Amino acid sequence: MTVVLAVVLTVLLSVTALLALARIYRGPSLLDRVIAADLLLATMLGSVGAEAAVTRHATTLPVLVVLSLLGFVGSVALVRFAAREEA
């Protein structure tokens, strides 16, 4: 059961990452690309969190915190940049 769960989780996270990369490539606007980049980062956070849960290591917690802060700051910066371009 654990192997099946790991395979399903890997497939779902891979499909999500591929769809986010496709949206980054094809996104008609900058905001679509920003949202897709956030989705890709959330997928990375999910995969690192799943790996930490499976291996029962708490050493990846700082990596999760840094990645989430990077995503937040990056999103805010890009949205402020996009808002400045429209005005």
ABEGO torsion letter per residue (X at the ends): XAAAAAAAAAAAAAAAAAAAAAAAAABABAAAAAAAAAAAAAAAAAAAAAAAAAAGBAAAAAAAAAAAAAAAAAAAAAAAAAAAAAX
